[in-house]
């Protein structure tokens, strides 16, 4: 047993808790994973290997001219965050294009159409960590900006 020496919120001392099962932790190197087939860019699904059910985590590597998702889309329930690890990400939305530099994060709320891509005139690949929650299969809905 491990004792928590910090006081609890009610001020009556720490609670005892058992040590966490080591299998509750996972270290994943995305380069060790096989890329998903049929994608417009290199996509490695981290959450599946880590056994995460409530959040989707993917690592994308897109060459100039490649887009990250399969299509311009929105999610009915899922929120998304794209952290740019290297390069610069472009994101098309009905409100215009966003440029997301290395180290910055772009977020999209549910029902907010977006298409993330590496511009054709980019001089380097863009590497992005995409996080979506909740993890919902079949939640992506194609969006056609010409039909809006």
C-alpha positions in Angstrom: 0.0 0.0 0.0 1.1 3.5 -0.7 0.0 6.3 1.6 -0.9 9.7 0.2 0.6 12.2 2.6 -1.4 15.1 1.2 -4.5 16.1 3.1 -7.8 15.2 1.4 -10.3 17.9 0.6 -12.2 17.4 3.9 -8.9 17.9 5.8 -8.9 14.5 7.6 -5.6 13.3 6.2 -4.5 11.2 3.3 -6.3 8.2 1.9 -4.5 4.9 1.5 -4.5 3.6 -2.1 -3.0 0.5 -3.7 -0.1 0.8 -6.2 -1.2 1.1 -9.8 -0.9 -2.0 -12.0 2.1 -1.5 -14.3 0.0 -2.7 -17.2 -2.1 0.5 -16.8 0.8 2.4 -18.6 1.9 2.2 -22.2 4.8 3.8 -24.1 4.1 3.9 -27.9 6.6 4.9 -30.6 4.4 5.8 -33.6 7.2 4.9 -36.0 6.9 1.3 -34.8 3.3 1.1 -35.9 2.1 0.2 -39.4 0.5 3.1 -41.3 -3.2 2.8 -42.0 -3.9 1.7 -45.6 -5.9 3.8 -48.0 -5.1 7.1 -46.3 -3.9 10.3 -48.2 -1.0 10.7 -45.7 0.9 8.5 -43.3 -1.5 7.9 -40.3 -0.5 5.8 -37.3 -3.3 5.0 -34.8 -1.8 5.2 -31.3 -5.0 4.9 -29.2 -5.7 1.3 -30.5 -2.2 0.0 -29.5 -2.4 1.8 -26.1 -5.9 0.3 -25.4 -7.6 3.7 -25.1 -11.3 3.6 -25.6 -12.5 7.1 -24.7 -10.1 9.1 -26.9 -8.7 8.7 -30.4 -5.0 9.6 -30.9 -3.4 9.5 -34.3 0.0 10.6 -35.6 0.0 12.0 -39.1 2.9 12.8 -41.4 1.9 14.6 -44.5 4.1 15.5 -47.4 3.5 18.8 -49.3 0.2 18.5 -51.1 -1.2 15.7 -48.9 -4.2 16.1 -46.6 -4.6 14.4 -43.2 -8.2 13.1 -43.1 -9.8 11.2 -45.9 -12.0 14.2 -46.8 -13.3 17.6 -45.7 -15.6 16.6 -42.8 -17.1 17.3 -39.4 -17.8 15.2 -36.4 -21.3 14.9 -34.9 -20.0 14.4 -31.3 -16.2 14.4 -31.3 -14.0 17.4 -30.4 -10.6 17.4 -32.1 -7.2 19.0 -31.4 -4.3 19.0 -33.8 -0.9 19.6 -32.2 1.7 20.5 -34.9 5.0 18.7 -33.9 6.9 19.9 -37.0 6.2 21.9 -40.1 3.1 24.1 -40.6 -0.4 22.7 -40.9 -3.1 24.4 -43.0 -6.8 23.9 -42.1 -9.6 24.8 -44.4 -12.9 25.8 -42.8 -16.1 27.5 -44.0 -14.7 30.6 -42.2 -11.4 30.6 -44.1 -8.0 29.0 -43.9 -6.0 28.7 -40.7 -2.2 28.3 -40.7 -1.0 26.4 -37.6 2.8 26.7 -36.9 5.0 24.2 -35.2 4.2 24.0 -31.5 0.7 25.4 -31.9 -2.7 23.6 -31.5 -5.8 23.9 -33.7 -9.1 22.7 -32.3 -12.4 21.9 -33.9 -15.7 21.6 -32.0 -18.3 19.0 -33.0 -20.2 19.9 -36.2 -17.4 22.3 -37.2 -16.3 21.4 -40.8 -12.6 21.2 -41.4 -9.9 19.8 -43.7 -6.3 19.6 -42.5 -3.5 19.4 -45.0 0.0 20.3 -45.9 0.0 23.0 -48.6 1.4 22.1 -52.0 3.9 24.9 -51.7 5.2 23.7 -48.4 9.0 23.0 -48.2 8.8 20.2 -45.7 6.4 17.5 -44.3 4.1 18.4 -41.5 3.9 16.1 -38.5 0.7 16.3 -36.4 -0.6 14.6 -33.3 -4.4 14.5 -33.6 -6.5 13.9 -30.5 -10.3 13.4 -30.6 -12.8 12.7 -27.8 -15.0 10.9 -27.3 -13.7 8.2 -29.6 -16.7 7.4 -31.7 -16.7 5.1 -34.7 -18.6 6.4 -37.8 -18.8 9.9 -36.3 -17.1 11.7 -39.3 -19.6 13.2 -41.8 -18.3 14.3 -45.2 -18.8 18.0 -45.9 -19.1 19.7 -49.3 -18.5 23.4 -49.1 -20.3 23.9 -52.4 -23.6 22.6 -50.9 -23.6 24.9 -47.9 
